[in-house]
Amino acid sequence: MAENQTITQRTANELPELLTVAQVANLGGICGRTVYNMIRDKQLKAVRIRNTWRINRDSVLSAFGLD
């Protein structure tokens, strides 16, 4: 998937199951800090693997109203 591409229903199926903070920020057109805040506020389901966060694709789609 190309950089700076917004999420559409077609591209949603092509997303990996776990996304990085940078990928979510890029896809949603928001800053990384907002993604961290959404994780903290439990708006996004995420797991911490060592020192990085991975966000569940379905959670991202739901948060952006594409579920």
TORGULUM-437010 format. One record per residue (C-alpha): residue in one letter; chain; x, y, z. Coordinates in nm, 4 decimals, decimal comma. Each point is the difference from the previous one (the first is absolute). Example, Ala and Ser with C-alpha at 12.3 -4.5 7.8 and 13.67 -1.06 7.14 Angstrom:
% residues 2
REC type mol       c1       c2       c3
REC    a   A   1,2300  -0,4500   0,7800
REC    s   A   0,1370   0,3440  -0,0660
//
This chain:
% residues 67
REC type mol       c1       c2       c3
REC    m   A   0,0000   0,0000   0,0000
REC    a   A   0,1318   0,3451  -0,0908
REC    e   A   0,1121   0,2530   0,2581
REC    n   A  -0,2464   0,2751   0,0970
REC    q   A  -0,2974  -0,2032  -0,1166
REC    t   A  -0,3255   0,0353   0,1899
REC    i   A  -0,2011  -0,3047   0,1004
REC    t   A  -0,2747  -0,1084  -0,2368
REC    q   A  -0,2109  -0,3132   0,0166
REC    r   A   0,2097  -0,1525  -0,2804
REC    t   A   0,3364   0,0694   0,1594
REC    a   A  -0,1262  -0,1052   0,3440
REC    n   A   0,0134  -0,3636  -0,1104
REC    e   A   0,3646   0,0432  -0,1034
REC    l   A   0,1158   0,1270   0,3398
REC    p   A   0,2089  -0,2311   0,2186
REC    e   A  -0,1678  -0,1318   0,3145
REC    l   A   0,2314   0,2057   0,2229
REC    l   A   0,0976   0,3576  -0,0853
REC    t   A   0,2672   0,2293   0,1395
REC    v   A  -0,0766   0,3368   0,1555
REC    a   A   0,1506   0,1707  -0,3058
REC    q   A  -0,2205  -0,2017  -0,2372
REC    v   A  -0,3166   0,0829   0,1933
REC    a   A   0,0937   0,3684   0,0167
REC    n   A   0,0736   0,0074  -0,3724
REC    l   A  -0,3185  -0,1835  -0,0962
REC    g   A  -0,2190   0,2073   0,2287
REC    g   A   0,1580   0,3332  -0,0825
REC    i   A   0,0770   0,0587   0,3673
REC    c   A   0,3226   0,0435   0,1953
REC    g   A   0,1722  -0,2807   0,1846
REC    r   A  -0,0692   0,1600   0,3379
REC    t   A  -0,3741  -0,0267  -0,0736
REC    v   A   0,0414  -0,3723  -0,0696
REC    y   A   0,1770  -0,0444   0,3359
REC    n   A  -0,2817   0,1925   0,1684
REC    m   A  -0,2587  -0,2236  -0,1670
REC    i   A   0,1878  -0,3066   0,1282
REC    r   A   0,0154   0,1473   0,3503
REC    d   A  -0,3721   0,0827  -0,0088
REC    k   A  -0,0765  -0,3541  -0,1259
REC    q   A  -0,1487   0,1277  -0,3252
REC    l   A   0,2463  -0,2265  -0,1826
REC    k   A   0,0885  -0,3567   0,0939
REC    a   A   0,3757  -0,0294   0,0082
REC    v   A   0,2754  -0,2214   0,1345
REC    r   A   0,3454   0,1034   0,1049
REC    i   A   0,2769  -0,2140  -0,1471
REC    r   A   0,3279   0,0876   0,1691
REC    n   A   0,0114   0,3779  -0,0436
REC    t   A  -0,2453   0,0431  -0,2887
REC    w   A  -0,3775  -0,0007  -0,0265
REC    r   A  -0,1962  -0,2035  -0,2529
REC    i   A  -0,3609   0,0955  -0,0606
REC    n   A  -0,2709  -0,2417  -0,1058
REC    r   A  -0,1265   0,0659  -0,3552
REC    d   A  -0,3668  -0,0559   0,0885
REC    s   A   0,0328   0,2452   0,2876
REC    v   A   0,1402   0,2627  -0,2381
REC    l   A  -0,2778  -0,0563  -0,2524
REC    s   A  -0,2608   0,0260   0,2742
REC    a   A   0,1543   0,3199   0,1407
REC    f   A  -0,0081   0,1617  -0,3428
REC    g   A  -0,3544  -0,1209  -0,0744
REC    l   A   0,0868  -0,2569  -0,2670
REC    d   A  -0,1097  -0,3185   0,1734
//
